[in-house]
């Protein structure tokens, strides 16, 4: 989509919803979640979260994230069942209710990252044995791992902790058989994701999955899958050359908006934040659309004739 069109639609965003007929509403960072007796309705808004608060609203972001997930759910349904019942609107996914597991299933294909919990940080500090896998000596930042690795973390605690599968069992969070199945399915999903992404010119570097148990106790993929908010992508074409030069890969960058806020205010303490520059908001929207088109191989289309809430209200009448 042309960036000039995006600039003309900076106010054409879905900030929040408040449907009275869809059950109890829970407002997350990006999604409004409605719980009904037999299903849940996930509404992807255009909210952009950082510093534990909303810093901007990005046109078309909710549609992009929801439709990328829809693409990947369809591409992986032969590996494991997922919670999708129907997708009645570009911003909405109707899902069957599942009991979420207490861990995030994180899979990594490359040794990278800068945070205290990243694989590269631990590795450069001397760690080699990660409980369920051991890394060889002499690895470099951003290098491909010999095979994808499973590094789950807790998700219902104030501060998430990375745990080995053995520690998950030892702490009584999950039974060994279920942990093993989650690891197996997470790796299968990741390998499928890498194959498809590479065929579209992207490297799927790492990601997180969420699983639950359905009403029959069957393992089910829930939440979202392989979106740019839950996954790291690099551009494949330039990876080898940049890696050999010791340069960071080209990646889907949404940090520039976060950096602007850090440079122009104290986003953790200031009660009111400055408004994000229109140029940066439009550019971030453009990048979300670009990665959607790259991943799916489809042109992004938006209904400009109908206001978003009017369209959604009509599309959810019969769910």
N, C-alpha and C positions, 0 to 999 in steps of 0.2 A: 504494500500500500504506500502511495506517495506521502511523504512527510507533510506536505502542505495540506493534504486532506486530514491528516491526524491533527495538525495545528488548529484546523477549523472545528475540530470536535473535542477540544480539551475539556469542555464542560459536559460532554455527552458520556457521562460515566455513571456506573452503578455504585453508589456509596453504601447503601444499606437497604434492607428490606424489612417489612413488618407485616407479614401475611397472618391473618387471624384464623384462617381455616386449615392451616397445615400442621397444627399441633404446637408443642412447646418449642420455643426458639432459643438456641444457644448461639451467641455471637463469638466467632473466632477471629483470628487475625485477618484472614482473607475471606473466609466463608461464613455464611449464616446457615446454621444447621437446624432443621425442623424435624422433630421426632413424632412419628405417628405410631399407632399400635403395631402395624405390620411392616413399616418401612421408615426410612429417613430420607429427607430431601436436602441435598447439598447445593447451596446457591453460591457460586463463585462470584464475588464482587470485584470491583476494580481497586480495592484498597491495597496500598503498598506499605508494608510494615517494616520498621527497623527501630532499633533502640527501645524495643518493647512498646512501641506506639505507632500510630498511623502517621506517616510523613507525607503522603501524597496519594492522589487517585490517578491511576494510569489508564487512559482510554483503551478499551478492548482487552485488557489484561485478563479479566475474569473469563471471557469467552475463549481466549487463547489457552489458558491453563486447563479449563474444562475439556476443551476439544483435543488437546494433546493427550490428556489422560484417556479420553474415549478411544483415541487411536491406539494407544498402547494396551488398554484393556482388551481390545479386539484382537490385537496381534499376539497376545499371550494367553488367551483363554484356553488353548489346548494344553498349556503347562499346568495351570491351576485355575479352579473356578474363582470368579471375582464377584463383588457385591452389586454389580450393575443390573438394575431391572429395566430402566429405560432412560433415555436422554431427550426429554421433551422440548428442550430449549437450549440454545448455545451456552447459556450460563448455568444450566441446571442438570444435575445427575440425581436420579432417584435410585436408591440402593436398598437392598434387603438388610435388615438389622442383624448385626453380628456382635458377639462379645469380644472386644479388642484384647489382644495379647499384651502383656505388660512390658514388651521390649520393642524397640525399633530394629529392624533387620537391615543393617548397613553392609553394603558390599562394595569393595574397592578393587579397581583393576590396575591402579597406578599408585606409586608412592609419592604423595604430594601433600600440600596443605601447609598452613602457617599457624594454626591455632594450637593451643596446648594439648588438645586431644588428637591432633592429626597424626597419621602414620609417619610422615616424614619427621615431625618434631620428635617423636619417640625414638625413631631410628637414629637420627643424628646425635641424640643424647646417649646412644649406646645400646638401646634395647634391640634384641634380635628375636627372643622367644615371646610370642604373644599368646601362648596357651594352646591355641588350636592350630597354629602355624608358626614356622620359624623362617625368618628372612636371611638370605645369604649376605656375606660381607661384600663391601664394594659397590653397593647400589648408589645411584645418583638421584637427586630430586627430579621428579616428574617421569621417572623410568617406569616402564611397564613391568608389572609383577609377573613372576613365573606363571601364576594362575590367580584368578580372582580370590579374594580372601573375605571372610565373614567376621565383621567386628561389631556385634550388636551392642546396644546401649539401653539403659532403663529409660522410661518415658513418662512415668507418673510421679517422679520425684522432683523436688525443687531444682536440683542440679543433676542433670543426666550423667550417668556413669557408664563408661565403656566396660563391658564385662566379657569374659570368655564364655563359651557355651558351658564349660565345666563350672564356672562360678554361678551362672544362671541356675543350674541344677542344685548346686550346693546351697544357695540362698533360698531355695524353695520357690523360686519364681515360676518355673515351668518344669515339667517332667522331661527326662532325657530324650525319650522317643519323639516328643513334640518339638523340642529344640532341634534335633537332628533333621526332622522333616522341614522345619522352617529354613534351616541352613541350605538344605538340598534345593528346595523350591526357589529360594532367593537367588542362589547361584545360577539356576537354570534361567530364571527371568533376566538376570543380568547378562548372561551370555547371549540370549536372544536379543536383548536391547543393544548390546555392542554390535552384533551382526547387522541389524537393521540400520542402526545409526551410521555405521561405517559405509554402508551402501549409499547413504545420503550425504557422505562427506564429513561426518562428525565422529568423534571419539566419545563414547560414554565412559567417563572417568570413574565416577563413583555415584552411589545413589542410596536412598533409604526406602524401604518398603514397610508397610504396616499390614499385619495379618490379624484375622479374627476367627472365631469359631461360629458357624451358622447354627440354626436351630437343631440340626442333626449332629452337631459336634464336628463337622467337616471343616478342615482348614480352608480359609478363604482370603483372597487378596482384597484389601479394603483401602479406603482413603484415596490416594492418587498414585500415579506411576509415571516415572521418567519425565516429569515436567522440569523446566529450568529452575523451579523453586525447590525441588527435592533432589535434583541431580546436578552434577557438574559435567559440562560438555566442552571439548576442545575441537578446534578445526583440524581435520585429519591431514589436509594437503600440506600444511606447513610444519607439522609436528616434528618429523625427523630432522629437518634442517635446523630448526630452532633448538631442539634437544641437543644435537651435536655441537651447537655453539654455546651451550649452557644458558640459553635464553628460555624464559617462560613461554609456554604454548599460547596460541591465540585462543581466547575463550569468550563465552557469552558473559559480558560484563554488565552487571547492574549496580556495581559498587560506586560508580561515579556520582550517583544521586546521594548515596549515603555519605560520601566524602564531602560533597558540597555542604550538607547540613553540619557536619563536624567542623568545617572551616568557617561557617557563618553563624553558629549559635552553640549553645550547650544542649544538645538534644536529650540528654538524660535529666537535666535540671530545669531548663526553661519551661515555664508553664505554657506559653504560647510560642509556637515555632513560626519562623518566616515562611511565606509561601514559596514552594518550589518553583524555580525558573521554568517558564513555559517551554523554552528550548530543550531543557533536560528532560522534562516530562514527555514531550513529543518524541525525543530520541529514544527514550526507554521503551515507549510504546512501539516504536518502529522495530526495535530489537526483539521484543517479544513476538511481534508478527513475523519477523524474518526467521526466527528459530522454529516457529510453528510451521512455516512453509517449507523449511529445510527438512524438518523431521518427517512431516507427513507427505511431502511431495505435492501438496494441494495449495491452491491459491486461497488466501484468507478472504472470506466474504462476510460482510456485515450488512444487516438490513437498516439502511439509512432512512427508510420511509416511515418506520414505526418507532416511536419512543420506546426505550428499553423496558421500562416498567409496564407499559401497555402491552408490549409483545409478551413479556414473561407472564403477566396476569392471564392473558388469553391462553397461553400454552400450558398452564398448570391447572386449567379448569377441570380437567377430567383425570388427574392423577390420583 
